[in-house]
């Protein structure tokens, strides 16, 4: 009888509740047919629950710890924003209703705005994403904005909410927390709720979990040298310079849009050079051009240029020509001529240049650094030296991407990267702005972490040129990094994160010593810097070297062989030359000829070393190629060995399990299978219950959200009603006040009526008093008439007769006296004359007596009548005074009552 073997596998997968790993059960059934007997052996591969659960817990804890440490913030970036009309827009982002609201900058007046600040780092609550976390996006339109008012544009105009949208993060927890994932990309729409939802705009949002203070970089791939990292310019070894200008063209922001192209974005570059006259550009064959940056309003060039003086120009004169150009634009964006007369040697100017041209109020800004390097002819022994930064070493590499290296003089401290503002449209001149921009801070180009070798001659990351005498001026180095929490006008590093000590002694040792090659200065992290957490776990050293600037003319100079470059250097120890200078031209030219011969010998020696080292480089190149091949072979063998080792380990585990299974009896196997099956069923039932509970919880959550929406609407209605009730209550409270005012007014009116009655009565009394006064006046007049009549009326005629009679008699007497004088006396008529004279004298005496009596009576009567007239005048004056007092009293009473009424009405 033959025998055959039938092998059947039954495989079933059970997922643990965590969903992290799967537990697989294999039911292999082996049936042997031999000698008409059937023997069934059941083999099962059982993996211990406890072992897997422990492994799962450890993995989950590690993943959670890693997420808490490295992925505690949410990076939100906004792209492809589109609206219907051309306006000024800005967007806001907020995590939940109580989170901090972050906003973009205000765009130009376009329908498809491009924002410079479009990336936000939002810290998560408890360092993880909750199920109820929601991102709120809002779009605002800015109106009432005026053009060309300067850099302060964000505080102008009125903002009005255009639309909003929300994004639930609970549904995106899986893709966001995936360690190997690249984030989430969502297409969203801004809507406005009126009678129905209206779409007002759309945009794309990218979400990714990042570190707490990670600098957001738009590029997913690492930054290469071809993008913003360029080699430093090499000096011309065959050209001696009297002066030269080191220009760093760094970046620009808010460049104007290009309406001629379909995409609307500019393609810009910067050209610069030296020119003798202002307004005359540099010749085409002498211009220096930056790299062309396409489709970007905020380009970063990060390029450095060295502009030497022309051979026929040795004096410091002329202008530095700089022009910012859009390739498809109608004209240059900005052209500036910097006068060399306003530049001071080795006084760097780090400038933020505000251009004159402005489109939609956004004035372009250009960030540059200018340093004039000039040989001091008066002190010819004060040679120029190069302070070389060979490398910035980090261990481990910090969690950042870009940095600046700064060198300061005179112990200058740096907290924020200094860029002096020069407004070409402002009231000051360019020369004044350049004078204010002078500083003691030398700034390198933007560097990666770790830095790349940007300088080919010294194989260094940065080079700073100084006079030898500047090595005693408190030289220190600072590291700059990017802090997103600090407001900044550019995308470059903006704060100082670390610094070294004073490096004067180290630099002098490196310059004069024959043995010391390089020196490492430790970097101390700044405790006040907000991004210190990114660097605090790293140990940083700045590796420095220092040598003559003339030595870099020989491209064969190798820093690893300092004896070749320093063997001919003479340390200035002669007191005559160092203290008082050269007084004799012959000694000067002898010394210069000796130095020239020594340098020529050094050049020949270096040429020989070049030949030797080129051969050695060829040999080492072939060795490197062979070593790379060997490394690849070893790596492939290592991978094969690792696969074999994993396979053998799995076989060993299977062998151990099969031994355990073989040692079991059929009953034990049956019991194990039953237990596993029961555990599987229980687990499946639990999973079903969990699914039902999750579904019910989701329904409850949906109902709760709907209830929240209803509650919000009810609260809004309730708030509106409450406001109306408050208004009504205030009005009701005013009704009581109105009633009290009415009562007071009624009382006042009654008082006024009484006052009017009294005033009418008083007016009547005044009229009666006036009538009485008039009567008294008439009576006075009558009395005066009577007095006149009594004194002069009846006897006046008689008195006149008496007076006429007296006058007649006096005339007769006078006539008679004249006749007596003229005539002689007559004896016969003498008695008659005497008798007549006696009679006349008697009449005259009687007339005189009568006249005197009448005069006495008239004087007596005049005195009596004068007394009566005086008494009557006193009575009239008293009546007139009483009348005036009563009139003034009534007038004052009426005015006071009117004032009381007006005060109560108010």
ABEGO torsion letter per residue (X at the ends): XBBBBBBBBBBBBBBBAAGABBBBBBBBBBBBBBGGBBBBBBBBBBBBAAAAAAAAAAAAAAAAAAAAAABABBBBBBBGBBBABBBBBBBBBBBEAABBBBBBBBBBBBABBBBABABBBBBBBGGBBBAABBBBBBBBBBBGBBBGAEABAAABEBBBBABBBBBBAAAAAAAAABAABAEBBBBBBBBBBBABBBBABBBBBBBBBBBAABBBBABABBBBAABABBBBBBBBAABBBABBBBBBBABBBGBBBBAABAAGBBBBBBBBEBBABBGBBBBAAABBBBBBBBGBABBBAGBBBBBBBBAABABBBEBBBBBBBBAABABBABBBBBBAAABBBGBBBBBBBBBABBBGGBBBBBBBBBBBBBBBAABAABBBBBBBBABBBBOBBBBBABBBBBBBBGGBBBABBBBBBBBAABABBAAAAAAAABBABBBBBBBBOBBBBABAAAGBABBBBBBAAAAAAGBBBBBBBBBAABBBABABBABBABBBBBAAAAAAAAAABAABABBBBBBBBBAABAAAAAAAABBBBBBBBBBBAAAAABAABBAABAAAAAAABBBBABAAAAAAEBABAAAAAAAAAAAAAAAAAAAAAAAAAAAAAAAAAAAAAAAAAAAAAAAAAAAAAAAAAAAAAAAAAAAAAAAAAAAAAAABBAAAAAAAAAAAAAAAAAAAAAAAAAAAAAAAAAAAAAAAAAAAAAAAAAAAAAAAAAAAAAAAAAAAAAAAAAAAAAAAAAAAAAAAAAAAAAAAAAAAAAAAAAAAAAAAAAAAAAAAAAAAAAAAAAAAAAAAAAAAAAAAAAAAAAAAAAAAAABBBBAAAAAAAAAAAAAAAAAAAAAAAAAAAAAAAAAAAAAAAAAAAAAAAAAAAAAAAAAAAAAAAAAAAAAAAAAAAAAAAX
